[in-house]
Amino acid sequence: MKIIIKPTDLIKRFIWDKYEYFCLDNKNTAQINTIIDEDVEFEISEEDAFVIGLTNVIYTNEIIYKFKQFLREVLDNKNFEQDGRLYINRQILLDCISDFKKKIPKKWICTDIDFNNELVLLPEIYKTFEKNVNNLVTINVQEWPCVKYAQVKKIINKL
């Protein structure tokens, strides 16, 4: 199978960070910035497409939806049971904000107006999420502040 794609396509699908990590590990920052700036189509192998998640991602310009989906994935994969309830480490949730920010290169400029409009809303969504998570009651599990899974799920749904 032949897969032709542009760097912009990977960025808009929020998988650029994985592509950069797995496929561009031998490139320096200047070379990576050149690849982003030139935005030239290139062929990607099936294996690389699978590893970075290209084969199971659907494009949408609903960036807030993508952020919520990202948070739900972390919530579902990083939770643990304590006394019959599900919890998650609060710091893991707060780190999600910086992890999601890394999905779009700082130097990249998008020409899609709808995409840009959603991008403008993200900083406020980040602040809201961080504030709400920090306001949750915590319990210490092995000296780590943890919050209830269900409460975090409600916060994510309200974003």
MODELLER restraints for C-alpha pairs under 7 A, 6 or more apart:
rsr = mdl.restraints
at = mdl.atoms
rsr.add(forms.Gaussian(group=physical.xy_distance, feature=features.Distance(at['CA:1:A'], at['CA:46:A']), mean=6.87, stdev=0.5))
rsr.add(forms.Gaussian(group=physical.xy_distance, feature=features.Distance(at['CA:2:A'], at['CA:43:A']), mean=6.87, stdev=0.5))
rsr.add(forms.Gaussian(group=physical.xy_distance, feature=features.Distance(at['CA:3:A'], at['CA:43:A']), mean=5.51, stdev=0.5))
rsr.add(forms.Gaussian(group=physical.xy_distance, feature=features.Distance(at['CA:3:A'], at['CA:44:A']), mean=5.53, stdev=0.5))
rsr.add(forms.Gaussian(group=physical.xy_distance, feature=features.Distance(at['CA:3:A'], at['CA:45:A']), mean=6.73, stdev=0.5))
rsr.add(forms.Gaussian(group=physical.xy_distance, feature=features.Distance(at['CA:4:A'], at['CA:41:A']), mean=6.29, stdev=0.5))
rsr.add(forms.Gaussian(group=physical.xy_distance, feature=features.Distance(at['CA:4:A'], at['CA:42:A']), mean=5.45, stdev=0.5))
rsr.add(forms.Gaussian(group=physical.xy_distance, feature=features.Distance(at['CA:4:A'], at['CA:43:A']), mean=4.50, stdev=0.5))
rsr.add(forms.Gaussian(group=physical.xy_distance, feature=features.Distance(at['CA:4:A'], at['CA:44:A']), mean=6.35, stdev=0.5))
rsr.add(forms.Gaussian(group=physical.xy_distance, feature=features.Distance(at['CA:5:A'], at['CA:41:A']), mean=5.23, stdev=0.5))
rsr.add(forms.Gaussian(group=physical.xy_distance, feature=features.Distance(at['CA:5:A'], at['CA:42:A']), mean=5.60, stdev=0.5))
rsr.add(forms.Gaussian(group=physical.xy_distance, feature=features.Distance(at['CA:5:A'], at['CA:43:A']), mean=6.40, stdev=0.5))
rsr.add(forms.Gaussian(group=physical.xy_distance, feature=features.Distance(at['CA:6:A'], at['CA:39:A']), mean=5.83, stdev=0.5))
rsr.add(forms.Gaussian(group=physical.xy_distance, feature=features.Distance(at['CA:6:A'], at['CA:40:A']), mean=5.73, stdev=0.5))
rsr.add(forms.Gaussian(group=physical.xy_distance, feature=features.Distance(at['CA:6:A'], at['CA:41:A']), mean=4.38, stdev=0.5))
rsr.add(forms.Gaussian(group=physical.xy_distance, feature=features.Distance(at['CA:6:A'], at['CA:42:A']), mean=6.24, stdev=0.5))
rsr.add(forms.Gaussian(group=physical.xy_distance, feature=features.Distance(at['CA:7:A'], at['CA:36:A']), mean=5.90, stdev=0.5))
rsr.add(forms.Gaussian(group=physical.xy_distance, feature=features.Distance(at['CA:7:A'], at['CA:39:A']), mean=5.53, stdev=0.5))
rsr.add(forms.Gaussian(group=physical.xy_distance, feature=features.Distance(at['CA:8:A'], at['CA:39:A']), mean=6.42, stdev=0.5))
rsr.add(forms.Gaussian(group=physical.xy_distance, feature=features.Distance(at['CA:10:A'], at['CA:16:A']), mean=5.05, stdev=0.5))
rsr.add(forms.Gaussian(group=physical.xy_distance, feature=features.Distance(at['CA:11:A'], at['CA:103:A']), mean=6.98, stdev=0.5))
rsr.add(forms.Gaussian(group=physical.xy_distance, feature=features.Distance(at['CA:11:A'], at['CA:104:A']), mean=5.88, stdev=0.5))
rsr.add(forms.Gaussian(group=physical.xy_distance, feature=features.Distance(at['CA:13:A'], at['CA:59:A']), mean=5.59, stdev=0.5))
rsr.add(forms.Gaussian(group=physical.xy_distance, feature=features.Distance(at['CA:14:A'], at['CA:103:A']), mean=5.30, stdev=0.5))
rsr.add(forms.Gaussian(group=physical.xy_distance, feature=features.Distance(at['CA:14:A'], at['CA:104:A']), mean=6.73, stdev=0.5))
rsr.add(forms.Gaussian(group=physical.xy_distance, feature=features.Distance(at['CA:15:A'], at['CA:52:A']), mean=6.44, stdev=0.5))
rsr.add(forms.Gaussian(group=physical.xy_distance, feature=features.Distance(at['CA:15:A'], at['CA:53:A']), mean=6.99, stdev=0.5))
rsr.add(forms.Gaussian(group=physical.xy_distance, feature=features.Distance(at['CA:15:A'], at['CA:103:A']), mean=6.40, stdev=0.5))
rsr.add(forms.Gaussian(group=physical.xy_distance, feature=features.Distance(at['CA:16:A'], at['CA:103:A']), mean=5.92, stdev=0.5))
rsr.add(forms.Gaussian(group=physical.xy_distance, feature=features.Distance(at['CA:16:A'], at['CA:104:A']), mean=6.91, stdev=0.5))
rsr.add(forms.Gaussian(group=physical.xy_distance, feature=features.Distance(at['CA:17:A'], at['CA:102:A']), mean=6.48, stdev=0.5))
rsr.add(forms.Gaussian(group=physical.xy_distance, feature=features.Distance(at['CA:17:A'], at['CA:103:A']), mean=5.03, stdev=0.5))
rsr.add(forms.Gaussian(group=physical.xy_distance, feature=features.Distance(at['CA:18:A'], at['CA:52:A']), mean=5.26, stdev=0.5))
rsr.add(forms.Gaussian(group=physical.xy_distance, feature=features.Distance(at['CA:19:A'], at['CA:52:A']), mean=5.67, stdev=0.5))
rsr.add(forms.Gaussian(group=physical.xy_distance, feature=features.Distance(at['CA:36:A'], at['CA:108:A']), mean=6.84, stdev=0.5))
rsr.add(forms.Gaussian(group=physical.xy_distance, feature=features.Distance(at['CA:49:A'], at['CA:55:A']), mean=6.02, stdev=0.5))
rsr.add(forms.Gaussian(group=physical.xy_distance, feature=features.Distance(at['CA:61:A'], at['CA:114:A']), mean=6.75, stdev=0.5))
rsr.add(forms.Gaussian(group=physical.xy_distance, feature=features.Distance(at['CA:61:A'], at['CA:115:A']), mean=5.22, stdev=0.5))
rsr.add(forms.Gaussian(group=physical.xy_distance, feature=features.Distance(at['CA:62:A'], at['CA:118:A']), mean=6.75, stdev=0.5))
rsr.add(forms.Gaussian(group=physical.xy_distance, feature=features.Distance(at['CA:63:A'], at['CA:118:A']), mean=5.77, stdev=0.5))
rsr.add(forms.Gaussian(group=physical.xy_distance, feature=features.Distance(at['CA:63:A'], at['CA:119:A']), mean=6.76, stdev=0.5))
rsr.add(forms.Gaussian(group=physical.xy_distance, feature=features.Distance(at['CA:64:A'], at['CA:118:A']), mean=6.93, stdev=0.5))
rsr.add(forms.Gaussian(group=physical.xy_distance, feature=features.Distance(at['CA:64:A'], at['CA:122:A']), mean=6.84, stdev=0.5))
rsr.add(forms.Gaussian(group=physical.xy_distance, feature=features.Distance(at['CA:68:A'], at['CA:156:A']), mean=6.08, stdev=0.5))
rsr.add(forms.Gaussian(group=physical.xy_distance, feature=features.Distance(at['CA:71:A'], at['CA:96:A']), mean=6.98, stdev=0.5))
rsr.add(forms.Gaussian(group=physical.xy_distance, feature=features.Distance(at['CA:78:A'], at['CA:88:A']), mean=6.42, stdev=0.5))
rsr.add(forms.Gaussian(group=physical.xy_distance, feature=features.Distance(at['CA:79:A'], at['CA:86:A']), mean=6.28, stdev=0.5))
rsr.add(forms.Gaussian(group=physical.xy_distance, feature=features.Distance(at['CA:79:A'], at['CA:87:A']), mean=5.45, stdev=0.5))
rsr.add(forms.Gaussian(group=physical.xy_distance, feature=features.Distance(at['CA:79:A'], at['CA:88:A']), mean=4.61, stdev=0.5))
rsr.add(forms.Gaussian(group=physical.xy_distance, feature=features.Distance(at['CA:80:A'], at['CA:86:A']), mean=5.45, stdev=0.5))
rsr.add(forms.Gaussian(group=physical.xy_distance, feature=features.Distance(at['CA:80:A'], at['CA:87:A']), mean=5.44, stdev=0.5))
rsr.add(forms.Gaussian(group=physical.xy_distance, feature=features.Distance(at['CA:80:A'], at['CA:88:A']), mean=6.34, stdev=0.5))
rsr.add(forms.Gaussian(group=physical.xy_distance, feature=features.Distance(at['CA:81:A'], at['CA:87:A']), mean=6.16, stdev=0.5))
rsr.add(forms.Gaussian(group=physical.xy_distance, feature=features.Distance(at['CA:86:A'], at['CA:148:A']), mean=6.10, stdev=0.5))
rsr.add(forms.Gaussian(group=physical.xy_distance, feature=features.Distance(at['CA:86:A'], at['CA:149:A']), mean=5.32, stdev=0.5))
rsr.add(forms.Gaussian(group=physical.xy_distance, feature=features.Distance(at['CA:87:A'], at['CA:146:A']), mean=6.14, stdev=0.5))
rsr.add(forms.Gaussian(group=physical.xy_distance, feature=features.Distance(at['CA:87:A'], at['CA:147:A']), mean=5.44, stdev=0.5))
rsr.add(forms.Gaussian(group=physical.xy_distance, feature=features.Distance(at['CA:87:A'], at['CA:148:A']), mean=4.49, stdev=0.5))
rsr.add(forms.Gaussian(group=physical.xy_distance, feature=features.Distance(at['CA:87:A'], at['CA:149:A']), mean=4.85, stdev=0.5))
rsr.add(forms.Gaussian(group=physical.xy_distance, feature=features.Distance(at['CA:88:A'], at['CA:146:A']), mean=5.35, stdev=0.5))
rsr.add(forms.Gaussian(group=physical.xy_distance, feature=features.Distance(at['CA:88:A'], at['CA:147:A']), mean=5.59, stdev=0.5))
rsr.add(forms.Gaussian(group=physical.xy_distance, feature=features.Distance(at['CA:88:A'], at['CA:148:A']), mean=6.50, stdev=0.5))
rsr.add(forms.Gaussian(group=physical.xy_distance, feature=features.Distance(at['CA:88:A'], at['CA:149:A']), mean=6.11, stdev=0.5))
rsr.add(forms.Gaussian(group=physical.xy_distance, feature=features.Distance(at['CA:89:A'], at['CA:144:A']), mean=6.75, stdev=0.5))
rsr.add(forms.Gaussian(group=physical.xy_distance, feature=features.Distance(at['CA:89:A'], at['CA:145:A']), mean=6.10, stdev=0.5))
rsr.add(forms.Gaussian(group=physical.xy_distance, feature=features.Distance(at['CA:89:A'], at['CA:146:A']), mean=4.23, stdev=0.5))
rsr.add(forms.Gaussian(group=physical.xy_distance, feature=features.Distance(at['CA:89:A'], at['CA:147:A']), mean=6.38, stdev=0.5))
rsr.add(forms.Gaussian(group=physical.xy_distance, feature=features.Distance(at['CA:90:A'], at['CA:145:A']), mean=6.00, stdev=0.5))
rsr.add(forms.Gaussian(group=physical.xy_distance, feature=features.Distance(at['CA:90:A'], at['CA:146:A']), mean=5.08, stdev=0.5))
rsr.add(forms.Gaussian(group=physical.xy_distance, feature=features.Distance(at['CA:90:A'], at['CA:147:A']), mean=5.98, stdev=0.5))
rsr.add(forms.Gaussian(group=physical.xy_distance, feature=features.Distance(at['CA:94:A'], at['CA:130:A']), mean=6.27, stdev=0.5))
rsr.add(forms.Gaussian(group=physical.xy_distance, feature=features.Distance(at['CA:97:A'], at['CA:126:A']), mean=6.43, stdev=0.5))
rsr.add(forms.Gaussian(group=physical.xy_distance, feature=features.Distance(at['CA:110:A'], at['CA:116:A']), mean=6.65, stdev=0.5))
rsr.add(forms.Gaussian(group=physical.xy_distance, feature=features.Distance(at['CA:125:A'], at['CA:159:A']), mean=6.69, stdev=0.5))
rsr.add(forms.Gaussian(group=physical.xy_distance, feature=features.Distance(at['CA:132:A'], at['CA:155:A']), mean=6.95, stdev=0.5))
rsr.add(forms.Gaussian(group=physical.xy_distance, feature=features.Distance(at['CA:133:A'], at['CA:152:A']), mean=6.98, stdev=0.5))
rsr.add(forms.Gaussian(group=physical.xy_distance, feature=features.Distance(at['CA:136:A'], at['CA:147:A']), mean=6.63, stdev=0.5))
rsr.add(forms.Gaussian(group=physical.xy_distance, feature=features.Distance(at['CA:137:A'], at['CA:147:A']), mean=6.53, stdev=0.5))
rsr.add(forms.Gaussian(group=physical.xy_distance, feature=features.Distance(at['CA:138:A'], at['CA:145:A']), mean=5.53, stdev=0.5))
rsr.add(forms.Gaussian(group=physical.xy_distance, feature=features.Distance(at['CA:138:A'], at['CA:146:A']), mean=5.19, stdev=0.5))
rsr.add(forms.Gaussian(group=physical.xy_distance, feature=features.Distance(at['CA:138:A'], at['CA:147:A']), mean=4.97, stdev=0.5))
rsr.add(forms.Gaussian(group=physical.xy_distance, feature=features.Distance(at['CA:139:A'], at['CA:145:A']), mean=5.59, stdev=0.5))
rsr.add(forms.Gaussian(group=physical.xy_distance, feature=features.Distance(at['CA:139:A'], at['CA:146:A']), mean=5.36, stdev=0.5))
rsr.add(forms.Gaussian(group=physical.xy_distance, feature=features.Distance(at['CA:139:A'], at['CA:147:A']), mean=6.60, stdev=0.5))
rsr.add(forms.Gaussian(group=physical.xy_distance, feature=features.Distance(at['CA:140:A'], at['CA:146:A']), mean=5.98, stdev=0.5))
